[in-house]
Structures are given as structure tokens and as C-alpha cells.
Amino acid sequence: MFIKRKGIVALLLSSLILGGCQMNHEQSKKTKPLDQKPSEVATEELPNTRALQDEFTREMIKSTKETEKGYYTLESKTGVYEMLFPTGGGIDGIGYTRKGESNETFLAGIMYDDKEEAEFRIKYTNVLSNDETGIEYAKELLTNNIGENMTFDRIDGKGKVAYVAPFKTKEFGSYGYGAYIHPNEGWGGVQIIYSTRCTDKTKPCDPQEETFKKRAYKLISSVKFLNKNEVKQ
């Protein structure tokens, strides 16, 4: 009789454990973000992030699932490149311009979880060659856009090269990083200006500040050129 009771207790415990595991599995399925295109999900069911709640921005987000914590993957409407995009970012749809696969320009505002803000300007064009002359011209254009002298560091990546320089403007009180990224082969590239304004005098208004620099380089280094639509003239 005692043995039978032990068997019954063991069976009940086993059922509870299995039941608990099954419930946890069902709960995890409900809470785990699905890998879907935002356009395939009803607005009210989208994650409550600025990037996906903004109608225009979510058109350029590859999946409702974060690529890594705090970032989605943004797909260029040219089909030529993709990159990380902060979940707290929003693209200005009114100012967005594109001409087929040849060029694209847009501006995004970013609000991070710690309330730090940044502005993010993107310009892609395929008209420049990626020889020495073309690259120097691209850096000159970037310098002229910012209005300050800049010293670029070259960073070699997988299938691409980036030229990055810090800047701090006297006239507008802004600071940040300018970058030009181009593929190893083909034509054209992406110009990035990542910046913020010096509004809080209690904090260092310096592009070399650790968190600011880390966030700028994260976005710049994430640019990936897609082989299916290789940049060409």
C-alpha cells in the first residue's frame, strides 16, 4: 500500500512538473517577439517602440523582432544596403527622398532609453567611383556639409571601407561624427552624419564621450551592402 502511494505521489509530481514546463513554454511563445515584417502585423499588435509605432519609419524596418537589444534592422528602399536602427528612432517621412536605386536621403531623430537624443542623417548615392579621387571627393562633400575641418580614420570592414571623423561646430553648438562608407567593389556609398546639440552644460559636449562615441560607431559600422543589388554605376 505504501509503495502504491509513493507511486501515485511521484506520478502527481511528474504531472505538475510537465504541466509547469508546458505552461512556461506556452507563455514564452506568447511573449517571444515574432520575426515578422511590420507591414504584416496589425498596428495595435506591434511592439510599443517609436520606430514601429511611426507609420513611415516601420516601412523601412525589416522585422518586428529586434536584431539586438535596442536595435532593429533598417532596409534601404533602394535595396542596396541595410543597417542597424535604434528602436527609439523615427524617420522624417516628409523630408525623405529617393530616386530608384541611385540615391536616397533621409533624416531621423533618436531618443535612447536613458533620454539622450541624437540626430541621424543618411545620404546614399551611386554616382561616385570608389577610387582615390572619388573617395577624396566624398570626404570633401561631407566636410562641406558639416562646415568644419575633419580628419578621417580609415576602418576596413567585411566587404566595405569606412572613413570616420569627429567634429564640433562653433556656430551651431553641435558635435558628432561624419562618415563615408563604400563597398569594396562597385560604385557609390553611404554618407552618415550622427550628431547632437550641446544643450546641457553640466555634461561634456565632446564627440569622444564614451557612450556617444560607442553609439555613433555602432550605427556607422553596421552598414551592410547587399550583394543582390551590388552598387554600380
N, C-alpha and C positions, 0 to 999 in steps of 0.2 A: 504493500500500500504506500509506504514511504517512498519507494523507488518511483512509483507511478506519479506521485505528487511532484517529485523532483523533475520528472519528465515534462509534466504539464507546465510547471513554472518556467523551465528552460524554453519551452515552446512559446509561452506568452512573451518572455523577454526577447526572444528571437523575432517575434512578430512586431514588437514595439520598435526594435532597432531598425528592422527592414522598413517598417512604416515610416519611421522618422527620416530615414535616408531618402525614401521616395518623396516625402513631403519637401525635404530640403532641395531635392532635385527639381521638383515642380516649381518651387519658389524661385530657384536660381534661373529657371527657364523664363519665368515671368519678368525678373528684374534684369537679366542679362541683356545689354543692348543688342539689337539685331543689326546685321550687316545689310542694310537696305539703302537704296538711293532715296534721298529726302522727298523726291517727287512721287515716290511710290507709297508714301505714308501720309495719312490724314494729318492736317496741321495740328489738331488738338492732341495727337499721339506722339508728336515729335518731342525729343528732349528739350527741356526748357533752357536752351542756351541762345545767346544773342545771334550767333551765326545761323542757327536753324530756324529761329523764330522770325528772322528777317526774310521776307519773300524773295528779294533779289539775291541775297547772299547764298541762300540754300540752293539756288540753281547751279552754283559752282562748287558745291560740296559733294564729294564722291560718295560718302556713306554716312549714315546716321551714327555709326559706331566710331568712336574716337580712334585715330591711328595710334596715338599715345596720349597719356593723360594731359588734358588741356588743349589738345590739338586735333583737328580734322585734316583730311587731305583735300586741298583745293585743286580742281581740274580747270585749266585754262580753256576758254571757249574756242581758242584756236586749235586745240587738240595737240599742241606742240610740247607743252610742259605741264608739270604739276608740282605742288609744293605743300608744306605744312601751313595750316591756317589756324590761328587761335580760336577757341570756342567762344571767346568774348569779343570776336571781331565782327564788324559789319561793313559791307561794301556800299559805297555811294553809287546806287544804280543810275541816277540821273547823269552823273559825270562819266559813266562807263562808255568807252568807245572801242570798236573793233572793226577791222576790215579783213574779212575772211581769215586765212591763216597767216597773213602777212604782218599784222600788228594788233596790239591790244594795250589799252591804258585804263587803269582804274585806281581809285583811292579808297583806303579802308581805315576806319578808326578802331582802335583796340582798347578794351578795358580788361585788365587782368584781375584775377581773384583778389589780389592784395590792393586793388583800386588804383594801381599805377596805369597810366594811359600812354598810348603811343599812336603815331600816325604811320601809315604804310603805303607808299606809292610804288606802283608797278608800271613799267613800260616795256613791252616786248616788241621787237621789230626784227625782220629778217633781211633788211637791206644792207647790213654791214658784213664785210668779209671778216673772218677771224684770223687774218694775218696781222703782222705787227702794225701796219698802217691803220687797219680797221679798228683794232683794239685801242690804239692811242686816240683815235677819233672818238670812240665810245667813252673813254675816260674823260676826254676834254668836254664832251657834251654834258656828262654828269657833273663835272666841276662847275661848268657854267650855270647849270640848273640850280645848284646849291649856292653858288656865289662866293665860295671860299676856296683857297688853295688846299689841295688834298694830296697826301702821299699814300699811294696804294700798296698793299701787300698782295702778293700772288698766292693763291691757295689752290693746289691741284686736287681735284676730286675724281670720283669714278665717272669717266666719260665727259668730264666738264672741267672748266677752269674758272675761278672767281677772282676778281680784283676788288679788294675791300679797303675803305679808308674812313677813319673817324672825321667828324667835323663839328665845329661850333661856330654859329653865326653871331656876329656882333650886332647886326641891325635888327634881327628878329628875336634874338634871345633863345634860339632853338639849338639843339645838338642831336647828334645821331651818327648813322653810318650810311655811306653811299657804296653801292656795289654794282659791278657789271659781271654777269655770269654768262658764259657761252659754251656750247658743246665742243668737244674735241674736233668733230668733223662737221662740215656744213657751214651755213651762214647764219648770222644773226645772234641775238642773245636777249637776256632779261636785265633791265636796269631796275635797281631797287633803292629807294630812299626810306630808311627807317629812322624816325625822329620823334622828339617830344619837346615841349617848351619848358623853359626854366621858370616855373611859377612858384615853387616852394623854396624860399631862400635858406631854409634850415637843412636842405639836402644838397649834396654836391651836384652841381649842374655840369656833369662830366660824362662824355660817352664811354669813358673807361670804367665807370662804376660797374661793379661785378655783375649784378643782376641784369642791368640794362644791356650790357655788352653780350651777356650769355643769350638773352632773348633775341637780340638782333642777329647774332651769328647763327642761332638755331634756324631762323627763317631763311636767311641767306643761303646757308649750306644745304637746306632741304630741297632746293630747286632741282628738279629731275627732268631731263629732256627725254621725250618718248620716242623710241626707235620707229614706231609705226608711222609717225609723221615727222621724220627727221628734218631738221631745219635746212632749208635750201633756198637758193635764190629764185 
